[in-house]
């Protein structure tokens, strides 16, 4: 809470006593020189899952909503397109999920070795093409009453100055246009390189590079992957690769820490070659950066909120971001409505802090667990592989997480074994860090004394089921 006070609302103005405006239509605001312009209740920047969810939430509350998107829709988005349980639960009521594949099996590999497949009677998660998925979410927001405007590139937002008619209004400045768009509240959902996030002051403490290829394959190859994905724990610290089947196309990608660009590209090339897919021409090859927020990073400034990638909200270990975008977008839309209704800066600040609390109490807790898992995974990927392929309870937890029946935070909270394992790894990491620091200091002391100076301070396997626990069928039968 204190971080939001310190860094999230630097531009809060003194309170004023103006009343709320009618909600059914954009109201009029007076600009410099007396010109009248419409003022939207909520303007959302970015029409991805976070922005569309925010626009939907604000529109169903009966507010006037404008959704701005710089691209023309539908548009391609670099993303594996995995829709896990929390994503399905956060979709608008009645949303027709455009699934390209229903996943019932996961093959795990450790840098191409020790491959083993786990299967489930029930669907684990679904796969979508992001252009279809995102466009469907925008259509839901429009049906709820939001207005969409594509080809609108936002250069900045202003909460002070001649473009802002009063202290209850934010000016959204569009590239190439003289007159800004005016709003009572703004939601920034404009991706990981967010201009709105820069305005708010979002800080990132983890940046990763993802590379991906969309590879059309013959029917015979597609059949081999039907209903099954591959997760390959990679050779770089914290890296992994994936194959997600979507009909006659395989989405193949890898991710690792930023700064390892050449090594990540080699990993992808080797990965594709190892899979026997090097002879097929990718329809699309692309890359993107994923960014995780620092824990004390602000989520608001004045009447401006950020959500999704713009806020650095995603799971740090898997870098899964769709569920975080949908959930944070919905919360941002709901609290943007309250900010739009706020009579003064004090009330707007209170609502923004409530939004930050809601994010940190839910998604923030999940991210904290994900950070711990990433630290362990980066040092000991073999432990994760052995657990998921050889320890039945670990696989069952993975299956429940994928379906949305549990979360990483709940697993650590409810299961003593998981909590003890994380605590043990944390203690070992801290002890190793202290030992490394001690060795470094000792080496410096030895060097100084010599020079007379001062001392400065397995095996390949396949499992068609675990034979118990209720999640998996008995070995031998492949579930479609």
Kinemage of the C-alpha trace (Angstrom):
@kinemage 1
@onewidth
@group {chain A} dominant
@subgroup {mainchain}
@vectorlist {calphas} color= white
{ca unk a 1} P 0.000 0.000 0.000
{ca unk a 2} L 2.785 2.425 0.848
{ca unk a 3} L 4.453 1.958 -2.532
{ca unk a 4} L 1.343 3.224 -4.273
{ca unk a 5} L 1.369 6.303 -2.062
{ca unk a 6} L 5.023 6.880 -2.801
{ca unk a 7} L 5.201 6.175 -6.515
{ca unk a 8} L 1.763 5.639 -7.987
{ca unk a 9} L -0.005 8.970 -7.641
{ca unk a 10} L 2.554 11.731 -8.006
{ca unk a 11} L 0.163 14.066 -9.757
{ca unk a 12} L -2.813 14.081 -7.395
{ca unk a 13} L -4.515 17.486 -7.338
{ca unk a 14} L -6.414 19.260 -4.561
{ca unk a 15} L -10.026 18.173 -4.127
{ca unk a 16} L -12.848 19.985 -5.883
{ca unk a 17} L -16.607 19.829 -5.456
{ca unk a 18} L -17.911 19.165 -8.959
{ca unk a 19} L -20.675 16.562 -9.181
{ca unk a 20} L -20.832 13.359 -11.220
{ca unk a 21} L -21.824 13.544 -14.872
{ca unk a 22} L -24.592 11.480 -16.499
{ca unk a 23} L -23.411 7.992 -17.376
{ca unk a 24} L -25.294 7.161 -20.526
{ca unk a 25} L -23.438 9.408 -23.007
{ca unk a 26} L -20.044 11.112 -23.221
{ca unk a 27} L -20.355 14.485 -21.490
{ca unk a 28} L -19.024 17.782 -22.761
{ca unk a 29} L -15.782 19.347 -21.560
{ca unk a 30} L -14.562 22.858 -22.191
{ca unk a 31} L -11.072 23.090 -23.659
{ca unk a 32} L -8.909 26.201 -23.813
{ca unk a 33} L -10.718 28.876 -25.797
{ca unk a 34} L -14.149 27.543 -24.839
{ca unk a 35} L -14.338 24.698 -27.400
{ca unk a 36} L -16.670 21.909 -26.339
{ca unk a 37} L -15.489 18.308 -26.720
{ca unk a 38} L -16.970 14.956 -25.582
{ca unk a 39} L -15.592 13.433 -22.389
{ca unk a 40} L -15.764 9.659 -22.128
{ca unk a 41} L -16.232 7.997 -18.773
{ca unk a 42} L -13.498 5.450 -19.525
{ca unk a 43} L -10.924 5.323 -22.321
{ca unk a 44} L -9.022 2.052 -22.692
{ca unk a 45} L -5.756 2.028 -24.633
{ca unk a 46} L -4.997 -1.330 -26.275
{ca unk a 47} L -7.448 -3.951 -27.528
{ca unk a 48} L -5.703 -7.146 -26.412
{ca unk a 49} L -7.232 -9.432 -23.766
{ca unk a 50} L -6.530 -6.945 -20.944
{ca unk a 51} L -7.938 -3.930 -22.776
{ca unk a 52} L -10.966 -5.731 -24.174
{ca unk a 53} L -11.763 -7.120 -20.715
{ca unk a 54} L -11.449 -3.665 -19.162
{ca unk a 55} L -13.692 -2.148 -21.842
{ca unk a 56} L -16.271 -4.905 -21.351
{ca unk a 57} L -16.316 -4.492 -17.568
{ca unk a 58} L -16.780 -0.719 -17.807
{ca unk a 59} L -19.393 -0.975 -20.556
{ca unk a 60} L -21.595 -3.512 -18.763
{ca unk a 61} L -21.595 -1.091 -15.816
{ca unk a 62} L -23.387 1.372 -18.097
{ca unk a 63} L -20.555 3.837 -18.641
{ca unk a 64} L -19.468 5.414 -21.920
{ca unk a 65} L -16.337 3.569 -23.050
{ca unk a 66} L -13.911 4.158 -25.911
{ca unk a 67} L -11.439 1.390 -26.791
{ca unk a 68} L -8.388 2.600 -28.748
{ca unk a 69} L -6.194 0.246 -30.782
{ca unk a 70} L -3.298 1.272 -33.022
{ca unk a 71} L -3.564 -1.788 -35.320
{ca unk a 72} L -6.399 -2.905 -37.554
{ca unk a 73} L -8.323 -5.897 -36.214
{ca unk a 74} L -7.975 -8.811 -36.345
{ca unk a 75} L -4.175 -8.788 -36.077
{ca unk a 76} L -1.484 -11.407 -35.460
{ca unk a 77} L 0.025 -11.624 -31.989
{ca unk a 78} L 3.120 -13.599 -31.000
{ca unk a 79} L 1.761 -15.979 -28.374
{ca unk a 80} L 1.414 -19.684 -27.759
{ca unk a 81} L -2.317 -19.188 -27.259
{ca unk a 82} L -2.782 -21.502 -24.267
{ca unk a 83} L -6.092 -20.938 -22.479
{ca unk a 84} L -5.862 -22.420 -18.987
{ca unk a 85} L -8.668 -22.657 -16.445
{ca unk a 86} L -8.277 -19.142 -14.936
{ca unk a 87} L -8.515 -17.669 -18.445
{ca unk a 88} L -11.750 -19.520 -19.191
{ca unk a 89} L -13.206 -18.421 -15.870
{ca unk a 90} L -12.451 -14.748 -16.623
{ca unk a 91} L -14.161 -14.641 -20.036
{ca unk a 92} L -17.378 -12.654 -20.579
{ca unk a 93} L -20.561 -14.694 -20.013
{ca unk a 94} L -21.531 -16.621 -23.120
{ca unk a 95} L -18.186 -16.032 -24.846
{ca unk a 96} L -17.662 -18.522 -27.680
{ca unk a 97} L -14.086 -19.656 -27.165
{ca unk a 98} L -12.523 -20.280 -30.630
{ca unk a 99} L -10.514 -23.363 -29.668
{ca unk a 100} L -8.223 -24.827 -32.312
{ca unk a 101} L -7.200 -27.761 -30.109
{ca unk a 102} L -8.205 -29.395 -26.839
{ca unk a 103} L -5.174 -30.653 -24.942
{ca unk a 104} L -5.361 -33.946 -23.050
{ca unk a 105} L -1.668 -34.872 -22.929
{ca unk a 106} L 1.669 -33.205 -22.188
{ca unk a 107} L 5.058 -34.548 -23.218
{ca unk a 108} L 7.847 -33.271 -20.974
{ca unk a 109} L 11.492 -33.341 -22.060
{ca unk a 110} L 14.753 -32.136 -20.541
{ca unk a 111} L 16.548 -30.400 -23.404
{ca unk a 112} L 15.401 -33.107 -25.799
{ca unk a 113} L 16.140 -36.012 -23.454
{ca unk a 114} L 14.278 -38.123 -20.890
{ca unk a 115} L 11.010 -37.576 -22.742
{ca unk a 116} L 7.844 -38.764 -21.074
{ca unk a 117} L 4.146 -38.178 -21.804
{ca unk a 118} L 1.416 -37.718 -19.228
{ca unk a 119} L -2.259 -37.961 -20.164
{ca unk a 120} L -5.558 -36.923 -18.661
{ca unk a 121} L -9.127 -38.096 -19.186
{ca unk a 122} L -10.318 -34.498 -18.960
{ca unk a 123} L -9.187 -31.558 -21.054
{ca unk a 124} L -6.201 -29.815 -19.492
{ca unk a 125} L -6.400 -26.573 -21.452
{ca unk a 126} L -7.308 -25.245 -24.885
{ca unk a 127} L -5.333 -23.585 -27.678
{ca unk a 128} L -6.411 -20.556 -29.711
{ca unk a 129} L -5.104 -18.302 -32.427
{ca unk a 130} L -4.717 -14.907 -30.824
{ca unk a 131} L -6.176 -12.946 -33.736
{ca unk a 132} L -9.459 -14.865 -33.434
{ca unk a 133} L -9.462 -14.836 -29.642
{ca unk a 134} L -8.666 -11.133 -29.253
{ca unk a 135} L -11.166 -10.128 -31.920
{ca unk a 136} L -13.880 -12.104 -30.148
{ca unk a 137} L -13.142 -10.285 -26.884
{ca unk a 138} L -13.375 -6.912 -28.641
{ca unk a 139} L -16.716 -7.910 -30.165
{ca unk a 140} L -17.992 -8.791 -26.675
{ca unk a 141} L -16.956 -5.335 -25.420
{ca unk a 142} L -18.675 -3.657 -28.368
{ca unk a 143} L -21.868 -5.664 -27.794
{ca unk a 144} L -21.771 -4.511 -24.174
{ca unk a 145} L -21.749 -0.879 -25.356
{ca unk a 146} L -18.096 0.059 -25.836
{ca unk a 147} L -16.966 1.899 -28.967
{ca unk a 148} L -13.845 0.641 -30.765
{ca unk a 149} L -11.507 2.892 -32.727
{ca unk a 150} L -8.647 1.235 -34.626
{ca unk a 151} L -5.668 2.926 -36.254
{ca unk a 152} L -5.378 5.164 -33.181
{ca unk a 153} L -1.813 5.423 -31.917
{ca unk a 154} L -1.562 6.976 -28.451
{ca unk a 155} L 1.551 9.075 -27.959
{ca unk a 156} L 0.951 10.123 -24.338
{ca unk a 157} L -1.584 10.984 -21.660
{ca unk a 158} L -1.757 14.313 -19.825
{ca unk a 159} L -3.358 15.030 -16.459
{ca unk a 160} L -2.285 18.682 -16.348
{ca unk a 161} L -1.867 21.486 -18.839
{ca unk a 162} L -3.864 23.374 -21.467
{ca unk a 163} L -5.237 20.191 -23.087
{ca unk a 164} L -6.965 19.219 -19.828
{ca unk a 165} L -10.194 21.188 -19.232
{ca unk a 166} L -10.520 20.347 -15.515
{ca unk a 167} L -8.997 18.260 -12.761
{ca unk a 168} L -11.437 15.413 -13.242
{ca unk a 169} L -10.290 14.838 -16.819
{ca unk a 170} L -7.399 13.058 -18.539
{ca unk a 171} L -6.290 13.959 -22.067
{ca unk a 172} L -5.265 11.057 -24.309
{ca unk a 173} L -3.075 12.491 -27.057
{ca unk a 174} L -3.187 10.634 -30.390
{ca unk a 175} L -0.348 10.719 -32.908
{ca unk a 176} L -1.180 12.924 -35.878
{ca unk a 177} L -4.267 14.486 -34.305
{ca unk a 178} L -4.537 17.978 -32.877
{ca unk a 179} L -7.379 17.346 -30.436
{ca unk a 180} L -6.860 14.771 -27.667
{ca unk a 181} L -9.494 12.318 -26.478
{ca unk a 182} L -10.854 13.280 -23.058
{ca unk a 183} L -11.812 10.842 -20.310
{ca unk a 184} L -12.721 10.714 -16.632
{ca unk a 185} L -10.539 7.604 -16.266
{ca unk a 186} L -7.965 5.884 -18.477
{ca unk a 187} L -6.910 2.228 -18.518
{ca unk a 188} L -3.531 1.454 -20.059
{ca unk a 189} L -3.485 -1.987 -21.675
{ca unk a 190} L -1.065 -1.181 -24.484
{ca unk a 191} L 1.379 -4.061 -24.099
{ca unk a 192} L 4.789 -4.626 -22.608
{ca unk a 193} L 6.280 -1.491 -24.222
{ca unk a 194} L 3.414 0.579 -22.820
{ca unk a 195} L 3.380 4.364 -23.126
{ca unk a 196} L 0.715 4.461 -20.437
{ca unk a 197} L 2.887 2.281 -18.224
{ca unk a 198} L 5.736 4.773 -18.665
{ca unk a 199} L 3.388 7.573 -17.574
{ca unk a 200} L 2.399 5.620 -14.468
{ca unk a 201} L 6.016 4.741 -13.714
{ca unk a 202} L 5.818 0.947 -14.027
{ca unk a 203} L 9.168 -0.724 -13.325
{ca unk a 204} L 10.144 -4.191 -14.504
{ca unk a 205} L 12.550 -6.573 -12.768
{ca unk a 206} L 12.403 -9.489 -15.224
{ca unk a 207} L 12.578 -9.262 -19.012
{ca unk a 208} L 12.570 -12.367 -21.208
{ca unk a 209} L 12.827 -12.968 -24.945
{ca unk a 210} L 10.344 -15.265 -26.661
{ca unk a 211} L 10.864 -16.530 -30.229
{ca unk a 212} L 8.142 -18.347 -32.099
{ca unk a 213} L 7.344 -19.906 -35.477
{ca unk a 214} L 3.949 -20.850 -36.903
{ca unk a 215} L 4.709 -23.953 -38.998
{ca unk a 216} L 2.104 -25.460 -41.371
{ca unk a 217} L 2.481 -29.252 -41.472
{ca unk a 218} L 0.965 -32.127 -43.484
{ca unk a 219} L -2.012 -33.975 -42.089
{ca unk a 220} L 0.128 -36.977 -41.143
{ca unk a 221} L 2.332 -34.777 -38.922
{ca unk a 222} L -0.623 -32.902 -37.462
{ca unk a 223} L -2.229 -36.198 -36.438
{ca unk a 224} L 0.836 -37.098 -34.374
{ca unk a 225} L 0.347 -33.926 -32.302
{ca unk a 226} L -3.446 -33.933 -32.017
{ca unk a 227} L -4.472 -33.266 -28.426
{ca unk a 228} L -0.874 -33.237 -27.158
{ca unk a 229} L 1.651 -30.489 -26.423
{ca unk a 230} L 5.377 -30.635 -25.772
{ca unk a 231} L 7.153 -28.743 -22.997
{ca unk a 232} L 10.949 -28.930 -23.253
{ca unk a 233} L 13.021 -27.595 -20.347
{ca unk a 234} L 15.819 -25.792 -22.151
{ca unk a 235} L 19.618 -25.455 -21.990
{ca unk a 236} L 19.669 -21.818 -20.841
{ca unk a 237} L 18.859 -20.849 -17.243
{ca unk a 238} L 15.091 -20.405 -16.896
{ca unk a 239} L 14.424 -21.387 -20.520
{ca unk a 240} L 11.949 -23.788 -22.040
{ca unk a 241} L 10.421 -24.585 -25.419
{ca unk a 242} L 6.953 -25.635 -26.504
{ca unk a 243} L 4.964 -27.154 -29.343
{ca unk a 244} L 1.275 -26.222 -29.431
{ca unk a 245} L -0.802 -27.898 -32.184
{ca unk a 246} L -3.595 -25.906 -33.833
{ca unk a 247} L -5.096 -28.046 -36.554
{ca unk a 248} L -2.743 -28.069 -39.540
{ca unk a 249} L -0.287 -25.664 -37.872
{ca unk a 250} L 2.213 -26.167 -35.049
{ca unk a 251} L 3.140 -23.168 -32.900
{ca unk a 252} L 6.771 -23.800 -31.921
{ca unk a 253} L 8.583 -21.436 -29.584
{ca unk a 254} L 11.224 -20.940 -26.918
{ca unk a 255} L 11.785 -18.363 -24.192
{ca unk a 256} L 14.753 -17.353 -22.054
{ca unk a 257} L 16.200 -14.317 -20.342
{ca unk a 258} L 16.738 -11.178 -22.392
{ca unk a 259} L 20.382 -10.657 -23.284
{ca unk a 260} L 20.736 -14.227 -24.540
{ca unk a 261} L 19.400 -13.406 -28.007
{ca unk a 262} L 21.893 -15.396 -30.078
{ca unk a 263} L 21.733 -18.392 -27.738
{ca unk a 264} L 17.927 -18.253 -27.722
{ca unk a 265} L 17.871 -18.233 -31.536
{ca unk a 266} L 20.209 -21.267 -31.591
{ca unk a 267} L 17.957 -22.998 -29.081
{ca unk a 268} L 14.928 -22.448 -31.332
{ca unk a 269} L 16.771 -23.648 -34.440
{ca unk a 270} L 18.072 -26.743 -32.640
{ca unk a 271} L 14.641 -27.377 -31.155
{ca unk a 272} L 12.899 -27.245 -34.532
{ca unk a 273} L 15.568 -29.466 -36.083
{ca unk a 274} L 15.358 -31.999 -33.274
{ca unk a 275} L 11.596 -32.227 -33.788
{ca unk a 276} L 12.056 -33.030 -37.473
{ca unk a 277} L 10.309 -29.810 -38.523
{ca unk a 278} L 13.247 -28.012 -40.137
{ca unk a 279} L 12.046 -28.942 -43.634
{ca unk a 280} L 8.750 -27.081 -43.272
{ca unk a 281} L 8.580 -23.370 -44.074
{ca unk a 282} L 7.159 -21.251 -41.212
{ca unk a 283} L 4.197 -19.091 -42.134
{ca unk a 284} L 5.218 -16.578 -39.469
{ca unk a 285} L 8.452 -16.170 -37.493
{ca unk a 286} L 8.375 -13.583 -34.749
{ca unk a 287} L 9.742 -12.532 -31.378
{ca unk a 288} L 8.607 -10.499 -28.417
{ca unk a 289} L 9.712 -9.429 -24.953
{ca unk a 290} L 7.792 -10.373 -21.832
{ca unk a 291} L 8.204 -8.171 -18.780
{ca unk a 292} L 7.365 -8.848 -15.113
{ca unk a 293} L 6.815 -5.907 -12.810
{ca unk a 294} L 8.864 -5.163 -9.725
{ca unk a 295} L 6.818 -6.012 -6.648
{ca unk a 296} L 6.665 -2.374 -5.461
{ca unk a 297} L 5.962 -0.955 -8.925
{ca unk a 298} L 2.939 1.409 -9.149
{ca unk a 299} L -0.288 0.398 -10.843
{ca unk a 300} L -1.849 3.845 -11.034
{ca unk a 301} L -1.193 7.539 -11.305
{ca unk a 302} L -3.994 9.996 -10.753
{ca unk a 303} L -6.943 8.829 -12.871
{ca unk a 304} L -4.854 6.405 -14.926
{ca unk a 305} L -4.643 2.646 -14.253
{ca unk a 306} L -2.543 -0.025 -15.963
{ca unk a 307} L -3.260 -3.740 -16.391
{ca unk a 308} L -2.006 -6.794 -18.245
{ca unk a 309} L 1.377 -6.566 -19.953
{ca unk a 310} L 1.364 -2.784 -19.551
{ca unk a 311} L 1.518 -3.340 -15.789
{ca unk a 312} L 4.019 -6.212 -16.068
{ca unk a 313} L 1.435 -8.704 -14.820
{ca unk a 314} L 2.222 -12.275 -15.833
{ca unk a 315} L 3.373 -15.502 -14.216
{ca unk a 316} L 7.180 -15.224 -13.853
{ca unk a 317} L 8.040 -18.914 -14.211
{ca unk a 318} L 5.930 -19.987 -17.199
{ca unk a 319} L 5.499 -16.387 -18.473
{ca unk a 320} L 1.805 -17.173 -18.952
{ca unk a 321} L 0.071 -13.849 -19.474
{ca unk a 322} L -3.418 -14.340 -20.927
{ca unk a 323} L -5.098 -15.218 -17.630
{ca unk a 324} L -3.325 -12.317 -15.908
{ca unk a 325} L -4.447 -9.979 -18.693
{ca unk a 326} L -8.079 -11.079 -18.524
{ca unk a 327} L -8.293 -10.923 -14.740
{ca unk a 328} L -6.410 -7.653 -14.288
{ca unk a 329} L -8.307 -6.094 -17.201
{ca unk a 330} L -11.643 -6.908 -15.617
{ca unk a 331} L -10.537 -5.398 -12.304
{ca unk a 332} L -9.141 -2.312 -14.055
{ca unk a 333} L -12.428 -1.766 -15.879
{ca unk a 334} L -14.443 -2.092 -12.683
{ca unk a 335} L -12.244 0.335 -10.764
{ca unk a 336} L -12.004 2.744 -13.694
{ca unk a 337} L -15.769 3.126 -13.380
{ca unk a 338} L -15.350 4.112 -9.742
{ca unk a 339} L -12.565 6.555 -10.627
{ca unk a 340} L -14.737 8.082 -13.355
{ca unk a 341} L -17.442 8.650 -10.736
{ca unk a 342} L -14.999 10.166 -8.222
{ca unk a 343} L -15.812 13.817 -7.460
{ca unk a 344} L -12.291 14.820 -6.529
{ca unk a 345} L -8.685 13.715 -6.515
{ca unk a 346} L -8.867 12.257 -3.003
{ca unk a 347} L -11.695 9.901 -3.956
{ca unk a 348} L -9.951 8.992 -7.235
{ca unk a 349} L -6.792 8.174 -5.305
{ca unk a 350} L -8.713 5.975 -2.882
{ca unk a 351} L -10.264 3.985 -5.719
{ca unk a 352} L -6.886 3.594 -7.442
{ca unk a 353} L -5.376 2.257 -4.231
{ca unk a 354} L -8.269 -0.191 -3.903
{ca unk a 355} L -7.495 -1.440 -7.416
{ca unk a 356} L -3.823 -1.890 -6.489
{ca unk a 357} L -4.805 -3.789 -3.354
{ca unk a 358} L -7.084 -6.116 -5.349
{ca unk a 359} L -4.296 -6.853 -7.840
{ca unk a 360} L -1.656 -7.462 -5.182
{ca unk a 361} L -3.923 -9.611 -3.007
{ca unk a 362} L -4.681 -11.939 -5.927
{ca unk a 363} L -2.348 -11.835 -8.897
{ca unk a 364} L 0.504 -10.413 -6.827
{ca unk a 365} L 0.506 -13.435 -4.532
{ca unk a 366} L 0.582 -15.780 -7.535
{ca unk a 367} L 3.496 -13.827 -9.026
{ca unk a 368} L 5.457 -14.054 -5.775
{ca unk a 369} L 5.201 -17.848 -5.859
{ca unk a 370} L 6.123 -17.847 -9.541
{ca unk a 371} L 9.285 -15.857 -8.799
{ca unk a 372} L 10.357 -18.446 -6.251
{ca unk a 373} L 9.675 -21.270 -8.702
{ca unk a 374} L 11.660 -19.536 -11.442
{ca unk a 375} L 14.699 -19.135 -9.165
{ca unk a 376} L 14.657 -22.842 -8.382
{ca unk a 377} L 13.881 -23.911 -11.952
{ca unk a 378} L 16.725 -21.768 -13.338
{ca unk a 379} L 19.207 -23.636 -11.136
{ca unk a 380} L 17.682 -27.135 -11.121
{ca unk a 381} L 15.397 -27.800 -14.110
{ca unk a 382} L 16.008 -31.519 -13.702
{ca unk a 383} L 14.198 -31.476 -10.366
{ca unk a 384} L 11.048 -30.098 -12.006
{ca unk a 385} L 11.293 -32.608 -14.825
{ca unk a 386} L 11.746 -35.537 -12.456
{ca unk a 387} L 8.808 -34.412 -10.323
{ca unk a 388} L 6.379 -33.954 -13.224
{ca unk a 389} L 7.352 -37.181 -14.982
{ca unk a 390} L 8.017 -39.461 -12.031
{ca unk a 391} L 6.046 -38.153 -9.046
{ca unk a 392} L 2.318 -38.697 -9.480
{ca unk a 393} L 1.114 -35.975 -7.047
{ca unk a 394} L 3.202 -33.362 -8.880
{ca unk a 395} L 1.528 -34.235 -12.181
{ca unk a 396} L -1.910 -34.140 -10.573
{ca unk a 397} L -1.170 -30.666 -9.214
{ca unk a 398} L -0.061 -29.563 -12.684
{ca unk a 399} L -3.289 -30.927 -14.182
{ca unk a 400} L -5.431 -29.185 -11.573
{ca unk a 401} L -3.556 -25.930 -12.151
{ca unk a 402} L -4.035 -26.145 -15.926
{ca unk a 403} L -7.765 -26.736 -15.498
{ca unk a 404} L -8.107 -23.865 -13.049
{ca unk a 405} L -8.987 -26.055 -10.082
{ca unk a 406} L -6.094 -24.576 -8.092
{ca unk a 407} L -3.403 -21.904 -8.324
{ca unk a 408} L 0.312 -21.870 -7.579
{ca unk a 409} L -0.343 -19.780 -4.486
{ca unk a 410} L -3.006 -22.193 -3.260
{ca unk a 411} L -0.740 -25.179 -3.835
{ca unk a 412} L 1.945 -23.647 -1.624
{ca unk a 413} L -0.605 -22.594 0.988
{ca unk a 414} L -2.537 -25.884 1.170
{ca unk a 415} L 0.130 -28.528 0.563
{ca unk a 416} L 2.773 -28.723 3.329
{ca unk a 417} L 5.141 -30.750 1.128
{ca unk a 418} L 5.181 -28.064 -1.559
{ca unk a 419} L 5.698 -25.337 1.031
{ca unk a 420} L 8.547 -27.211 2.700
{ca unk a 421} L 10.206 -27.910 -0.655
{ca unk a 422} L 10.139 -24.218 -1.601
{ca unk a 423} L 11.424 -23.176 1.824
{ca unk a 424} L 14.237 -25.734 1.605
{ca unk a 425} L 15.325 -24.495 -1.810
{ca unk a 426} L 15.165 -20.894 -0.628
{ca unk a 427} L 17.422 -21.697 2.342
{ca unk a 428} L 19.888 -23.566 0.138
{ca unk a 429} L 20.000 -20.685 -2.327
{ca unk a 430} L 20.618 -18.205 0.477
{ca unk a 431} L 23.352 -20.405 1.971
{ca unk a 432} L 25.040 -20.823 -1.419
{ca unk a 433} L 24.895 -17.073 -1.977
{ca unk a 434} L 26.509 -16.446 1.434
{ca unk a 435} L 29.185 -19.031 0.691
{ca unk a 436} L 29.905 -17.449 -2.683
{ca unk a 437} L 30.161 -14.020 -1.070
{ca unk a 438} L 32.514 -15.432 1.571
{ca unk a 439} L 34.704 -17.097 -1.051
{ca unk a 440} L 34.855 -13.873 -3.016
{ca unk a 441} L 35.844 -11.865 0.047
{ca unk a 442} L 38.456 -14.463 1.035
{ca unk a 443} L 39.935 -14.421 -2.442
{ca unk a 444} L 40.150 -10.640 -2.376
{ca unk a 445} L 41.875 -10.756 1.023
{ca unk a 446} L 44.424 -13.322 -0.183
{ca unk a 447} L 45.159 -11.222 -3.245
{ca unk a 448} L 45.593 -8.117 -1.141
{ca unk a 449} L 47.940 -9.880 1.321
{ca unk a 450} L 50.124 -11.173 -1.509
{ca unk a 451} L 50.446 -7.720 -3.049
{ca unk a 452} L 50.715 -5.850 0.249
{ca unk a 453} L 47.601 -3.846 -0.452
{ca unk a 454} L 44.536 -3.131 1.614
{ca unk a 455} L 41.666 -5.608 1.571
{ca unk a 456} L 38.512 -4.143 0.044
{ca unk a 457} L 35.331 -4.410 1.791
{ca unk a 458} P 17.755 -40.743 -17.664
{ca unk a 459} L 16.350 -42.468 -19.870
{ca unk a 460} L 13.656 -42.196 -22.599
{ca unk a 461} L 10.251 -43.150 -21.282
{ca unk a 462} L 6.556 -42.815 -22.006
{ca unk a 463} L 3.672 -42.759 -19.589
{ca unk a 464} L 0.136 -43.032 -20.928
{ca unk a 465} L -1.278 -42.454 -17.460
{ca unk a 466} L -0.309 -42.675 -13.833
{ca unk a 467} L -2.681 -45.510 -13.120
{ca unk a 468} L -4.475 -43.719 -10.320
{ca unk a 469} L -5.399 -40.512 -8.587
{ca unk a 470} L -8.512 -39.989 -10.694
{ca unk a 471} L -6.855 -37.713 -13.254
{ca unk a 472} L -5.247 -40.258 -15.539
{ca unk a 473} L -6.474 -43.395 -17.326
{ca unk a 474} L -4.708 -46.720 -16.910
{ca unk a 475} L -1.607 -47.214 -19.014
{ca unk a 476} L -2.074 -48.297 -22.579
{ca unk a 477} L -4.997 -46.247 -23.909
{ca unk a 478} L -4.464 -42.905 -25.659
{ca unk a 479} L -7.315 -40.514 -25.013
{ca unk a 480} L -8.537 -38.423 -27.942
